[in-house]
Amino acid sequence: MTLLQNKLDRKVTPTHLKQHNEALILREIYAHESISRVNLAKLTHLSRPSVTELTQGLIEKGLIAELGPENVFDKVGKKPTLLAINPDAYQMVGIVLNNTSITASLLDLRMHIVGQERVALNDITSDALVALMIDVVERTLRQATRPVLGLSVGTPGIVNSDEGVIHLAANFAWHDLPLARILTDRFQLPAYIGNDCNYAAIGVQRFGAAQGVDNLMVVEIGDGIGVGILADGRMVQGSRHAAGELGHTPFMPLEDPCICGQKGCLETLVTWWGMKRHARQFIQDYPDSILARLAQNHEITSTILCEAYAQGDPQVIALVMRAATYLGRALVVAINLLNPQYIILTGSLLTFGDSFVDRVRTTIKQNTLPYITSQIEIVANGLDDRSILFGAGAFLLERELGL
Ligand SMILES: [Zn+2]
């Protein structure tokens, strides 16, 4: 029997229906600062007695609380009592992992940070990195003053969020790491894992600059290219959880070998490592250039590249503009497939500044139907530091409470 048949054959029991309606009510209460039972009934199309029964259950669970009566001056009679989420019903631990640090934050249900632990990474990978993460989570959990709903980790890499497995995170030497199971076994709490760009997309849509925007992309460019996609309000993972691997698309006439084993991938140009490789060639071809003078036979760093760009080295300027053009072209493909309303460019490559971003924008505008581009907002550095963290929290809330 297929999974779909299995789902279709499964009867909807009264318990399922109650859980579904309870989540519906909780979602509406969460979406409002406070709300009356009358308005809940209107918004959910549930009967008044059902709303009364379900909200009573949620009050008993401590998830919501009654506030004072609503200020309705134009009505006579009894004023309705307002309901609101109880932000302290649970606390959650959101963990953000990047190449330089692990930060674990204790959040309330309204995403206020009530505690935090951070540790720097010094080339720690593999099992040692997992052990370090467990240590940081343990210290954060010690700060908890309420029951903990669960843990949620945002990490670079190809991540199966349904099973909590990191298929590939090359920088950390992780292959098919069942991180969710490891954390659940250790802490006896539900644990979820998400790709950092996917979590950022959710975070910015639920709690950041793009609230309510259901079609958006977060594009991170730096040591690699990461894309988080939200389509029609849903996080897109793909059949092998590798949706958004735009960096490993070959673009003619690029032909350099890529770290993935293919040739001519976008990442061979639009990453620090790709640019440095081109720059090394420039030094051989133009030994009297600004870049060659700045490098002085040392290894080319991102700082040297930025300085050569700022001082007007023509080869470096051309390289940066070429990278922006190719990124723009790649995004045209993504835009035509997904028709996003909002694109957030982020990552360390944006150090090249406005001219880089302007070139990306112009390339997109010149190569996309005006009907599509007239609606797109392309924002540089539009992510709050906390976007990944809030996305981690939002994912946990959705999976555990249906929010
Ligand atoms: Zn590649």
Boltz pocket constraint, residues with backbone or C-beta under 6 A from the ligand:
constraints:
  - pocket:
      binder: B
      contacts: [[A, 247], [A, 248], [A, 249], [A, 258], [A, 259], [A, 260], [A, 261], [A, 262], [A, 265], [A, 266], [A, 267]]
      max_distance: 6.0
